Structures are given as C-alpha cells and as structure tokens.
Amino acid sequence: MFCKKMNKFSISQKSAEFVKNRFSKYYTSSKIILPDRFVRREYAFVFFGGRGMMRHIGFDKKDQFNSFINENVPLHAYYSSAYYKTPDAPTMQEKDWMGAELIFDLDSDHLPNADKLSYTKQLDLVKKEFYKLVFDFLIGDFGFKEKYIELYFSGGRGYHCHVKDPAVLCLDSSERREIVDYITGRDIYDSIVFHEQITSTIQIRGRNIPSSKSLKMPKPDEPGWKGRISRGIIEIVEEIKKSDKPLEKLQEYGVKQSDTEHLLADLSDERVQRIKEGRLDQSKTIRKFFLNNALRKTAVSMSAGETDEPVTCDVKRLIRLPGSLHGKTGFKVEKIQLDELLDFNPLQKSVVLSEEEVEFDVLNDFSIQMKNKNFDLKPGSYNIPTYLAVFLIGRGIGNII
C-alpha cells in the first residue's frame, strides 16, 4: 500500500497522484474479465490513501463492477477463491460457503536469501518452482486435467495457480493440507523410499549372515516420490561432477566446508556410476548428504520447503483479481496459458502502463530490463517511461519531479 513512509523513503504527494492517475487511465481503458460465477464471489479492495482493506463487497452485474472500479480506482483488487450464496454478507458465517478453488501462491520472498537476489533473478527462480508444482505434481502426480488449471503472474513477486476441478471444490482445510504435505514432501522418510539390499554374506555356524549391504534406490522412471527422489539424486551428482568448482557447489547444497573434501573424495567415478545404476553406497557421508538434499531439491520448496500454506489450506481466501494492477509494481495480474509458462516473461507481458516519459528523481542504484529495454540507473534525474516510474515509486527508489 502507498503510505507516507516506506523505511526512510517518503512518497511525495505528486508521486501518489501520478500513480493513481495512471491506474485510473488503465481501468477506464481496460475491461477486466471477471471470474466464473462472479456473482458468487466476495470482492475486496485497498484504495489510494486508505488505511485498510474494504471487503464484503458483491456485484450482481459486470457493468456494476466496471463502474465501481472506474469511480474508485483501487490500489489493490482481490476476490474470493470461494463461492458464497451471499458474498456481500458482513460476516463469513452469513455468506454461506458453497465451495472453493484450490489455490497455490508461490512468492519469491520465501526463497532462501531472497533479499540478496535481484528482482529479475527472484522471478526466474520462483517460476522454476511454479513450473515444478504445475507439471510435476498437479498434472503429473495428481492427474488434474489441464482444463481445470488456471495460471497467473501475481503482478508482484510470484505466481498463482487455481485448480477448479469439481473434485476439489468442497475439500476442507485439513484435506487441502494433505495435498500440500504431499507436494512439499512432508513426512517422507528414507525408509519409505530406499531399501537395504544384501550384497554379500558369510557363513557362521552353518548360517548365512549378511556381511555387507547397499542402499538401493528406486528406478528414476518410477511414479511419484520414489522416482522423483532418484532423479533428484542423479541430478545432484551430475551437477557436482560437471561443476568447475565442486567444493563450492557442495557448500551451496548446505555441506559444511570442513566436510566438502571428504564428500568429494567419496564421489569417485566408480561410485557415481553405481549411484546412477541405483546403488547408493553405505558411505555415511554420502548417505547423509543425499537423503538431506534429494527431497529438498525435488519438492516444491520455498522457505522451509513449503508453498505458502495458509493460501492453499484457506477455504475462504482472497486472491488478487486477474486483470487488475498490483499496487506495488503497476504490473498486471496476467493470465498464462500452460504451454506459455516456460517462456513467460513478466517484465515483458505484465508491463501494461504507458511508455510516456516522465522526469524522475532516482535515489538508489537500480538495474532492470523491462519491455526489452535495459535500465541501469544511478542516483540522479532521468526521463523514464511511466511503467518504470510507477514500479520505482512502489519499490521506494524515487519520486516524480
């Protein structure tokens, strides 16, 4: 929300009025395509200069919605993932819940060390997690049909997935949490995925006693988590062996510097080949390393290996309205076709404000590529496109002159 102060940055009155004016122009010239069963949804808004969210709003007609947007110009716009009999009732109980979409919200601010990454890098990494969620889990493991899946760029730092399969609409919070638990790999133990295989025996008093064992991995093409973890282990091995700086790569995986040389020595070419064949040796160092990292690599993970659980498990969640503008970036909440996700570039597709240049005072160093243009800014005055000015104001990097 635009407020008077963001840390040490103060948004000028001129900047606030500029952003509101540009948002107003967008909403008067762009009709938002409302979600299905839009009269059963609750809507909520945050307005310029407002102190909180206005919610418990319903619309009976599309024209009514469009008039509201044009007259009030929201900074942020939301709607409910749930369907209600009376969506504008003042209390949740009075709304009379009818069901809810299954929502996944992956946001880059949950990435490890996100504050050290550029905005562009954050978007790249969270899209990889989102792709994994959609294709590996929702379509691959759960078998949801593509016609029931809708994808959106949030307009900010992440992506939303709406699953509208009739089979999920009436799931309660605990049932939705089970889906999250599966996707994040919670409660998957090594004993569930791996099994010990006797590789040799010795005879003692006429009995064959195991003398050595090997930890057997599932085949990489096995369905579900077993194959997924095996593929993850093989990918980790190949990354390390191909790396020009394997010791640093191991540290990226969380291995202590004091253990990296020992582990790398254990990863001989012969041992790597055995791993690819499905035999994970009983080397304690190797076993600990792989069991700790394969799950982390293959699960849909943000911080602590989780999607934003409150969103997915909440059956009465408000989510950003597709087609609306994100108040902190000026970017459009953009729908993405499944076959376009891999190549989707939000800094191209979601940048919808005008290219009209304005004079702007940049306070901090900032570099970004938007609309196929590179901007490498140092503190000082510039003439920059409107879309970039709105973005920089939202991030507290400068003001309109």
N, C-alpha and C positions, 0 to 999 in steps of 0.2 A: 504494500500500500504506500502511496505517496504520503509522506508525513513531513513535518517541518525539519526533522534532523534524521540522518542516517549515519550513525557513528559521528565523525567530525564533519561530515558533508551536509550542507544545508541546501535544500532545493529552493531555488528562487521562485517568487510568485510568477514571474514571467515564464519560467520553465514549466511550472504546473499548468498554467493556462495554455501554453503551447501544446503540451501533450493532450490535454483534454480536447482542444480544438481539433487536433489530428485524429483522435479517436472518434470524435463526432463526425468528421468527414468520412471516415471509414464506414461507420454504421449507417449513415444516410445513403451511402452509395453501394453497400453490400448487404444483400438479404441473407440472413443466416438460415440454413436449412435445419429446421427443428428436428429433434429425435423422434423416433417412432412413438406412438401413443403419447404425444407431447402433453395432452390434457391431463394425463395421469401422473405427470412429473411435478415435483416441487422445484422451484427456481429460487436462486439466491444471488445477491449482488453486493459488491463493495463499490462505493462511489467515490469520486474525487473529493477530498476534504472530509470524507466521512470518518466516523470513529469506530465503525464496526460493520458487521455484515447484516444486510436486510434479507430475511429469508421468509419461509412460509408463504411464498407467492405462487399463484397458479394462473394459467392462461387458458381460456376457452377457445380462442381463435388466433390464427397466426398473425392477422393484422393487429390484434391487440398486443401481441408480443412485440412486433416491429415498432409500433407506436411508443411503447414503453421504453425500448432501447434507444430510440431516436431522441426522445424527450429527456431521458435521464443520463445517458452516456455513462455506462459503468466502467470502472477501472478494472474490475474482475467480474466474470459471469460464470455461474455454476448451475448445474441441475442435478437431480437425484438419480442415482443408479436404480432406485426403487420405483415401483409403480404403486400409487395410492388411489383409493376411492375418492378421498377428499384431500388432494395435495396441498391446498392452501389453508387447511385447518391449523390453528395456532399451537397445537401440541402434537407430538408424534403419535400418541395413542389415538387421538381423534382422526388422524389421517387415514387409518385403517389400511395397513400394509397388505399388498397383494402379491409381492414377489420382487426380486431384484436381480439385475445382471451381475455376473461375476466379473469384478474389476481388478485389474493389476496395474499398479502405478510404480514404475521404476524411475527413480530420480538420481541424478549424478551426485547429489550432495551426500548420498550414502556410500559412495565409493571410497575406498581407503585412500587417505591423503588427498582427497578431492581439492582441498584448498590450495594445494601445491601445483595443481594442473591448470592449464589454460581452459577457458570456456569451451573452445573447439575440441580439445582433447577429451574433456569430460563428456561432451556429446557423442564423440566417437566410441568411447568405452561403454557408455550406458546403452548405446544402440546394439552393441555386440551381446550384452546381457539380454536385452529385449528380444533380439533375434533368436537366441537360445531358448528363451521362455516360450515364444510363439511356436517355433517349428520343432524343437526337440521334445518339448513337454506337452503343450496344449494340443497340437496337431499330431505329433508323433506318438507319445505315450497315452494320452487321454483320448485321442481319436476324434476330437471335435471337428465337425465339418467346417470348411472354410467359410461357408455362407453365414455361419453364426459368429464369426470373429470379426471385430472391427478394431482397427489400429489408428492411433492418433499421436502426433507430436504434441506435447503439452503446452508448447509456446514458451516454456522456460528451460528446464534442465533435464527433461526426461520424456518418457513415453507412457501412454495409457493403452491398455488392451481391454476391450469389452467383450465378454463371452455372453451371447444371447441365446444359447441353446435352451430350449424349453425344459430340458432335464435339470438345469442348474438354477432356474429362476426361484424355486421355493426352498433351496437349501438354506439351513440356518447357519449361524455363525460358527458353531463347532464343526459342522460338515465342511464349511469353506476352509476352516483352519487345517483340516486333514489334507486338503488339496495343496495348501501352502507348505505343509510339512513334507509332503512328497517332493514337491518341486525344489525345496531348499535342502533336501537330503537329511532332514532331521531324523534322529533315531536309527540311522543306517550304520550298523556296526560291521567291523571287518569280518566277523564270524558269519554274517549273513551273505556276504559277497564272496569271500575267499574260503577255500578249504585246504587242509593239510593233506599232502599225498606222501605216502611212504616211498622213499626212493631206494632204500637198501635195508637188509635185515641181517642179524647174526643169530646163530643158534646157541642157546644156553639151556642145558639140561633137556635137549630134545624139543625145545620150543623156539619158534622164530620170533625174535624180538627186534622191533624197529631200531635201526642204528642211525638213520638219517631221514629227514623229511624235507619236503619242499612245499612252499605255499603256492597253491595252484590258483591261477586267475581264470575267470570266466573268459569265453571267447569274445573278441571285440564285437562280433555281429549278433551277440545275444541281445534279446529285447530288454528294455527297462534299465534299471540301475546297474545290473551286473555288467552288461556290455558297455554301458556308458563309463563306468569307472575304469574298465580295462582300456578303453580307448584313451581316457584321460591319462592313464599311467604311461602308455606308449607315447603320447604327445609330449609329456613332460620329459621322458628320456630323450626323445629326438631333439627337443629344444635345447637341452643341456649339451648333448653331444655335438650339435651343429653350432653352438654359440662360440664366438671368438673369445668371450670372457665367461667361461663356465662357472668360475667361482662366484662372480658377481650375479650370474643367473640363479645360482643356488641360494644366494642371500635374498634375492627377490622372492623366492619361494619360502622365505622365513627360516632358512637354515642359519644357525649361528656361525659366525666367521670361523670360530675355532673348530667347527665340525666339517666345514666345506671340503677341505683337502682330503680328509678321511673318506667322506662320501664319494667324492670324485674318483678316488683311487679304487673304491669298491665297484664303480661303474665301468668295469673293463669291457672291451668289445665282446668278449665271450659271454659275459654276464648279461649285457644288453640284448644280445641275440636270444638268450634263454628267456628274458623278460618278454620279448616280442612273441615268443612261442608259447607264452602263458605260464612260465615258471618263475615265480617271484622268490628268489633265494631267501634263506633264513638269516642272512646278514641282518643283525639287529638295526644297524644304521639305515640300511636300505628300506627295511620293512617299516620302520617308524616314519621315514621320510615320505614314502608313497602313501601310506594309509592316512597321513595327515593332509596330504596335498591333492590327491586324486579327487576326493569328494569336494574339496574347496574349488577345484578347477571346473568340475562338471556340473555342479549345482548352479541354479540361478542365484547369484550371490551379490549382495550389496554389502553394507556393513554387517558383520556377524553372520554372513551367509544367508541373508533374508531379503525377500522383497519387502515392500512397505506393508507389513501385515495388517495394520488397522484398516487400510483401504480394502484389501481383499476380503477380510472377515466381516467387515461392517456391512450389514444388510440395509442400512439407511444412509449410505454415504453420498455426499455431494462431490461431484467431479466437474472439472472445467467443461464449459459448454463448447462443443465443436463449432468452429467458425468465429468464435469470439477472440478478442485480443487479450494477451497476457499483460497485466498492468506493469510488470517489472521489465519487460523487454519490448513491448509493442509488436511481438510476433503473433501470428495467427495460430490458433489451435487447429492444426491441419490434419485432415484425414489422409491415411496412407493405404494404398492397395497392397495386399500381401506380397505380390510379385515385385513391388517397387521398394520394399523396405530396405533391402540390402544396399541399394544405391541412393536412398533418400538422403538429401542434404538439407537440413532445416534452415541453414543460413542462406539458402537459395530459395527453397519452396515456401517457407513460412514468413519471409520478409515481404510484407504487403503494403507498407506505408510508402509514401511518395518519395521520389528521388530529388524533389525540390531542395535546393541547398539553403542552409541557414548558417548564420555566424555563431560559432560555438567556442566557449572557453574550456579547454581541456585541462584538468587539474593533475592527472597522473598519466604515466606511460601506459599505453594500451595498443595492442595489435590484434587485428582480426581480419578475416576475409568474409565479406558479405556481398551477395549478388555478383559474385565473380570479380569483386574489386578488393584489392589489398589496402588496408588502412594501418599505417604504422605511425601512431600519434605520440607526440611528446607534449609536455605542458606548454600551453600557448593558445593562440586564437586561430581557428580554421573555419573555412566554409565547407560544411559536410552535408551529406544527404539527410533528409528528415528522418528516414528509418534508422540511421545510425545515431542521430541526435537523441531520439526517444530512447533507444537502447542504452546509451551512455548516461542519460539522466536517471534511468531506472537502476543503473548499477552504481550511481553515486560518483561518477567520474567527471562531471562537469555540468555547466549550465548554459542556457541560451544567453547570448549577449544582447 
